[in-house]
Amino acid sequence: MPKAFVMINVHPGKEQEAQEEVRKMPGVQFVHQVTGAHDMIAFVDADPYEELAVIISKIRKLDSVRVTDTELVLR
């Protein structure tokens, strides 16, 4: 089952809005606001791979999201 960590940067002041929208998406196991290079991190677990790609695409299209960086889990 494909899994990925999605690092998300959002527009200033949109952190709560983005977190709530991402949390509601099927396949998103968790999303947390974090410190560092990114504003939040989400863990996505979906099957098949194409569904993982759809979820990541939906995250990227949110108005509150500026940019994402996705790291696939190898094992």
C-alpha positions, 0 to 999 in steps of 0.5 A: 500500500503506497504511503507518503509524507507530504510537507505543506507550506501554506499562505500566511494566516491559513494554517488552521484552514489548510489543516482542517481541509487536509484532515478531512481527505480520505487516506490522510492518516494525520496532519500536524502543524510543525516548525522548520522549513514547512508549515505542516506535515501530513501522512497519506496512506492510499491504495492503489498508487493512483489514489495516492496521486489523486489525494496529493493533487487535491492537497496541492489544489487547496487555495490555502496551500502554497507548495508541497513536497512529497516523500514516498515511504519505501518500507 
